[in-house]
Amino acid sequence: MTTVFVTTRAGQRIELAAVDGDTLMQTVVNSDSSEMTALCGGCRSCATCHVYVAAPWFAKLPPLDPDEDGLLEGTQHRQDNSRLSCQIALTKELDGLEVTIAPEE
């Protein structure tokens, strides 16, 4: 199991247990306190699972691919540490990952 810490739009920090190999999006959506819409279900076609990744963790993620970069480019709230949570596969190396759910578009 991998633990992730998610800050909601309301500022509440929640701790979630994730199954290794699941995406961050799956973990957040399956939690009781989810604010994440994830309309496309993880198909990388909507950006409704947009998160901000805490600085120490951002460099541990694989680089953005052109499709993810393009979707994030179309959002109003993109930051340097923006990622789509559907593209973050959770592994033991990401145990303790900290993210904040981006404002709704």
C-alpha positions as a printed NumPy array, in Angstrom:
array([[  0.   ,   0.   ,   0.   ],
       [  1.012,   3.556,  -0.714],
       [ -0.144,   6.546,   1.305],
       [ -0.995,   9.836,  -0.39 ],
       [ -1.967,  13.15 ,   1.173],
       [ -4.571,  15.189,  -0.677],
       [ -5.567,  18.743,   0.132],
       [ -9.117,  19.431,  -0.975],
       [-10.354,  22.661,  -2.501],
       [-11.729,  23.554,   0.938],
       [ -8.243,  23.189,   2.433],
       [ -8.854,  19.899,   4.263],
       [ -5.849,  17.558,   4.218],
       [ -6.833,  13.911,   3.93 ],
       [ -4.713,  10.777,   4.033],
       [ -5.614,   8.062,   1.554],
       [ -4.37 ,   4.491,   1.257],
       [ -3.771,   3.518,  -2.352],
       [ -3.246,   0.213,  -4.062],
       [  0.147,   0.168,  -5.785],
       [ -0.401,   0.476,  -9.52 ],
       [ -3.682,   2.409,  -9.239],
       [ -3.639,   5.98 , -10.437],
       [ -3.9  ,   8.907,  -8.102],
       [ -7.203,   9.773,  -9.808],
       [ -8.67 ,   6.343,  -8.99 ],
       [ -7.605,   6.67 ,  -5.378],
       [ -9.103,  10.146,  -4.949],
       [-12.355,   9.362,  -6.768],
       [-12.846,   6.202,  -4.691],
       [-12.427,   8.105,  -1.418],
       [-15.42 ,   9.283,   0.59 ],
       [-14.314,  12.92 ,   0.489],
       [-13.642,  13.272,  -3.217],
       [-14.121,  16.627,  -4.925],
       [-12.68 ,  15.31 ,  -8.154],
       [-15.021,  14.877, -11.105],
       [-12.727,  12.878, -13.411],
       [-15.32 ,  12.996, -16.175],
       [-13.376,  10.943, -18.712],
       [-12.57 ,   8.191, -16.202],
       [ -8.84 ,   8.438, -16.762],
       [ -8.727,   8.456, -20.566],
       [ -6.693,  11.678, -20.591],
       [ -9.299,  13.664, -22.426],
       [-10.756,  16.213, -19.986],
       [ -8.383,  17.604, -17.288],
       [-11.054,  17.405, -14.555],
       [ -8.564,  15.457, -12.409],
       [ -6.068,  18.349, -12.368],
       [ -3.87 ,  18.518,  -9.257],
       [ -0.903,  20.505,  -8.001],
       [  1.979,  18.286,  -6.92 ],
       [  4.05 ,  19.402,  -3.919],
       [  7.564,  20.497,  -4.873],
       [  9.555,  17.593,  -3.402],
       [  7.415,  15.104,  -5.319],
       [  7.123,  16.786,  -8.707],
       [ 10.613,  15.749,  -9.838],
       [  9.884,  12.104,  -8.938],
       [  7.103,  11.89 , -11.536],
       [  7.672,  10.948, -15.167],
       [  7.742,  13.96 , -17.492],
       [  4.561,  15.301, -19.075],
       [  3.761,  13.788, -22.429],
       [  2.423,  16.056, -25.207],
       [ -1.222,  15.007, -24.687],
       [ -1.197,  15.747, -20.951],
       [  0.648,  19.005, -21.557],
       [ -1.945,  20.042, -24.146],
       [ -4.873,  19.338, -21.824],
       [ -3.264,  21.285, -18.994],
       [ -2.515,  24.156, -21.377],
       [ -6.245,  24.53 , -21.907],
       [ -7.024,  24.987, -18.204],
       [ -7.449,  28.325, -16.449],
       [ -5.54 ,  27.302, -13.335],
       [ -2.381,  25.69 , -14.7  ],
       [  0.766,  26.123, -12.602],
       [  4.332,  24.881, -12.975],
       [  3.493,  21.916, -10.719],
       [  0.232,  20.948, -12.472],
       [ -0.417,  17.337, -13.448],
       [ -3.387,  15.177, -14.365],
       [ -3.897,  12.705, -11.539],
       [ -4.997,  10.047, -14.036],
       [ -1.409,  10.035, -15.319],
       [  0.208,   9.421, -11.933],
       [  0.594,   5.707, -11.258],
       [  1.114,   5.161,  -7.551],
       [  4.118,   3.09 ,  -6.515],
       [  6.121,   2.554,  -3.345],
       [  8.488,   5.297,  -4.58 ],
       [  5.599,   7.755,  -4.292],
       [  4.638,   6.748,  -0.75 ],
       [  3.816,  10.019,   1.018],
       [  2.971,  11.93 ,  -2.185],
       [  1.327,  15.301,  -1.478],
       [ -1.071,  16.973,  -3.901],
       [ -3.743,  19.665,  -3.885],
       [ -6.864,  19.409,  -6.019],
       [ -6.881,  22.304,  -8.493],
       [ -9.843,  24.696,  -8.623],
       [-12.781,  23.515, -10.698],
       [-12.871,  24.855, -14.25 ]])
